[in-house]
Amino acid sequence: MTNLREKIIEKLSPDILKLLGNISEIAADYDADLFLVGGVVRDLLLGFPVDQDIDLVTTGNALVLADLITGILGGKVVRYKKFKTVTIDFGGGHKIDLVTARKEYYPYSGSLPQIEPSNLKEDLGRRDFSINALACSLDPENYGHVIDYYKGQQDLTKKRIRVLHRNSFTDDPLRIIRAVRFEQRYSFKMESETYELLTAAVQNRLINNVSLKRLKKELHLINNEPDPAVVKERLVALGVFSPDQLT
């Protein structure tokens, strides 16, 4: 059983640690489980530098929990009621995204998802790749315990990018770009079925189903990669974009 308690203490800033401790106690009083999810868990397991932007999932109602948190700790809340998601800004550059555990459906390729409340397993199962479908409990009694329903740790060890279901790139074609970003950032390789699904999505030009606003936002993230050039070269080689589209 993997536990990240020591790495969390080592890699996260004292301010964030204190904030997470306070939030976990509030969630426990609310009788809601609270989990650290996403890139922070992945990078803690890899030993990579950790982004101090924190993503949390709760089995309770994130909108209600956010009000409880800010009522005690202060901060400003931005609510996204349609997605049962909030961003809490505590000032000093400390922001936390808090999400109600949910499952989601895509009405058509490239659309925004429709969601409904669910459990942690289904919430992690809606994510892009297995290496991003990892959670870490922040419950005071199980602090640091890693939850891995989809063999994400195994894929980290094998250095591979793997989608969680066959419709992944169809549902959200932006995952084509994300697959390449993560592949190049960590010097991973796409698992064979994932590669086949990606190339089929590229051939069918599913990326054209995405709104220009969402596409520009995803392309902008390439410039934040350690080596943007290799990401762009790989996207061109796969036929996702032409060179002039990435200049």
Secondary structure, 3 states (H helix, E strand, C coil): CCECHHHHHHHCCHHHHHHHHHHHHHHHHCCCCEEEECHHHHHHHHCCCCCCCEEEEECCCHHHHHHHHHHHHCCEEEEEHHHCEEEEEEECCEEEEEEECEEEECCCCCCCCEEEECCHHHHHHCCCEHHHCCEEECCCCCCCEEECCCCHHHHHHHCEECECCCCHHHHCCHHHHHHHHHHHHHCCEECHHHHHHHHHHHHCCHHHHCCHHHHHHHHHHHCCCCCHHHHHHHHHHCCCCCHHHHC
